[in-house]
Amino acid sequence: MAKNKLLDFIDFKQVSLLLDGFNKTTGFVTAILDLDGNILCQSGWRNICVRFHRTNKETAHKCEISDTRIANKLASGEEYHSYQCLNGLIDVAVPLKIQGIHIANIFTGQFFYEKPNMEFFINQAQTYDFDEKAYIKSLEQVPIVNKKQVRNVMDFLLNMTKVISEMTKQRMEQLELSKELKKSEQRWQFAIEGNGDGLWDWNMQTNEVYFSEQWKNMLGYKSDEVPHKFDFWDKLVHPHDKKQAYKDIQRHIDGDKPEYLNEHRLLCKDGSYKWIRSKGKITNRDRFNKPIRFIGTHIDISDYKAAQDKLLEQQLFLTKAQSIGKIGTWELDLKKNTLKWTAQNYDTFGIPAGTPLNYETFINCVHPDDRIYVDTEWGAALKGKSYDIEHRIINNGEVKWVREKCDIEFDENNNAVSAIGFCQDITHRKTSEEAIKESEAVYRNLVEVMPDGVYKSTKDGKFVEVNQALVDMLGYLNKDDLMSIDIKTQLYFKVADRESVVLKEKQEQRGIYRMKKKDGSEIWVEDHGWLNYDEKTETLYHEGIMRDITQRKNHEEELLKLSTAIEQSPSIIAITDKKGLLEYVNPQFTKLTGYTLKEAKTIKTFIITSGHTKRQEKEIWDTINSGDIWRGDIHNQKKNGENYWESVTISPVFNESGNITNFLKLSEDVSNLSSVFNYLKFSC
């Protein structure tokens, strides 16, 4: 999978919340940068970098060089890398890997391991024209940390990268950390008990207590500063811890516990508190079984408590991250057939937390139609095949989709003994995929039933997708037949025509042009095409919808001929509505009458002005309104007042329903013929 695609699956909004929490808790600033140096998210940033180093062109370039060097080191396989940037601060980074692919780096830093060289930074302020006072003030805000702290931070960031990827190794590392911590506690306890370090001896009859030198030194006291009284210890115990301490003492006195064990805080001489693990036992009792002597040890567990708090904090981050990603981890002991789940797994499967689990519990949650598949894949995994599957489960009647992946541990005889893995709720993804498939199916069905041709082609002139309408339109046998041709040479009469079409598609214009059918005949099409680009604005495909307009084109040509004939006709041609109001006249009308179309629109053009009787006008209207054609001579008057005779034919125009919609008037100027007729009439 492409690195950019992997980045799309990271919820950086939630990751930012984790980084913010990390920043508030530890004070360490963080940022995630992709391999091109782009900041994907960040939390906090040192003032000296924001106001000075990143704003100056030269020092900003040094930052880029430093980031690049660290990134190159991580790309070579380093687990993490620490580096003093060219501007004098320490930066460290760990690689972020998803599915084993290095896609980004998590940076933290902008601190010192030791007190900075002030002369270097003063010189730098002067060299780059920084406000020296403000620059040094920002410098003083940069923390000084030890390498152990940084290593702990790196461990956490490494764990965070694993949480973001699959959240499986985090749990193993935490288990290992807990084991090592427990071993460390045991070693320290043995050493302290072996040499008497932190001893106390309580005479319960006199209430006097012997505190060893190490006990006193542990809290910062000198030998003569500690009275050997029980009340002194009582005053040192933290108020919040005192009740439980006395309760544990009493349970041992009463015989409910074989030994006394309690953890509490004691007040040190300097006013701070230390966490103490106190362990003891009653060694002497009187004949009435009343305790006489109570001996025990004190162990300073402040560091352990801090580590425990840190571990709990990290566990909180891990739990939150698992909840965000809906990823739970699990561990299966194959010998005992016992299954352990994290809280998220219980939630995913809808089983009450703490319910005893085994493989059968899990398989019973699997959708009935998927159980054979899951069980078969698990059986294959026990023989060495990788286990990474997707299947359905039933959660309180609701069907959910999950993805599971695990690593299986084998013994020296190659028998599987245990497995550890994760389970992720992918219901939302699967629902989206199904919706996309349904949408694509609807789209494809729609495309196939469209009467217009739909296509998708490469810029080199090869069809990638076509519908049946386009196949029929161009006269090819089937889709494969059409998709095998070279578009430039086999569909266009000229290669230049194709280039012209591509230009129109780039401008998102509709094109009307000729195309060549398979049999070589001509077809006119109207093409609404567009270009599909990649992220670099390079053309990926030509897409569009094509309509056969050959018949329309032929009709347009016929109409053009008719229109030309009407416009150039020596006869007067006029079209009116049902009331006789003019809607169209040809140039001959204006030439003869002197009226423009606009001037004549309010005139009943059959008789512009006439000395004829109303009788003739009624005769005209009765004839044409009845659907017949009227023919005759009309004595009309031009715009300039000159009278003329015209021979007129008026016919009704019908629609598809047989109703009259317009009237068509054809006429010729017969004034000269009328004058000759009158002359001959009077001459006779």
Secondary structure, DSSP 4 states (H G I P E B T S, - for coil): --HHHHHHTS-HHHHHHHHHHHHHHH--EEEEEETTS-EEEEE---HHIIIIITTSHHHHHHHHHHHHHHHHHHHTT-S-EEEE-TTS-EEEEEEEEETTEEEEEEEEEEEBSS---HHHHHHHHHHTT--HHHHHHHHHTS-B--HHHHHHHHHHHHHHHHHHHTS-HHHHHHHHHHHHHHHHHHHHHHHHHHHTTTEEEEETTTTEEEE-HHHHHHTT--GGGS-SBHHHHHHHB-HHHHHHHHHHHHHHHTTSSSSEEEEEEEE-TTS-EEEEEEEEEEEEE-TT--EEEEEEEEEE-HHHHHHHHHHHHHHHHHHHHHHHHTEEEEEEETTTTEEEE-HHHHHHHT--TT----HHHHHHHB-GGGHHHHHHHHHHHTTT--EEEEEEEEETTEEEEEEEEEEEEE-TTS-EEEEEEEEEE-HHHHHHHHHHHHHHHHHHHHHHH-SSEEEEE-TTS-EEEE-HHHHHHHT-SSHHHHHTS-HHHHT-SSHHHHHHHHHHHHTT-EEEEEEE-TTS-EEEEEEEEEEEE-TTS-EEEEEEEEEE-HHHHHHHHHHHHHHHHHHH-SSEEEEE-TT-BEEEE-HHHHHHH---HHHHTTSBTT-SS--S-HHHHHHHHHHHHTT--EEEEEEEE-TTS-EEEEEEEEEEEE-TTS-EEEEEEEEEE-HHHHHHHHHHHHH-
